[in-house]
Amino acid sequence: MSVLKNISFQLDMINQGIENIGTLVQDDTGANILKISLRKGDKPYDLTDAIDVNAQIKDEFIFLTTVPCDIEDAANGIISFVLPDVTIDEKMTCTGEIQVEIDSARLTSSMFEYEVREELANYAYPSNYKHIYPIVIFYLGDTPPPNPEEVDVWIDTSKEIL
């Protein structure tokens, strides 16, 4: 069985706001399970008569996906779903909400948001430059640029200094 991240939090179905659930890591695919307790003020939001429960997720610019939610405990309003890959495949800020359909009505929860940071490997430098770094850093008194496309220019400049 794989190791999963269970991220638990509450969302209100009446009072609107934004719940920040933290920072996730780019390309940790299939590993982030959101477990949400839906509330109506200080009480659980009963999902016993729910026809459909979905999560809507977007990034800063576009709508990304609709995700069907599993109802884990209808009477206590507890749902869960695994974040789809498209919602963590690059560095971004995502916002989501839960939509519940009961009878002929649809009700939307308060929002949740999270950051997706780049994995550290995205900051890796070509291995053939490792031996140069300590010397260059000593002379430049600075660290290499975080953008891999700028590393070659930085090293060429550093060689001129040496």
QUIUR-V451746 format. One record per helix or strand of 3 or more residues. SS is the DSSP state (~ for helix, > for strand). FROM is the first residue (numbers start at 1). TO is the last residue. If there is no record, write none. Layout:
BEGIN
ss={SS,SS}
from={FROM,FROM}
to={TO,TO}
END
This chain:
BEGIN
ss={>,>,>,>,>,>,>,~,>,>,~,~,~}
from={5,18,32,50,63,70,78,85,92,105,120,127,148}
to={12,25,40,58,68,73,82,87,102,117,123,140,161}
END
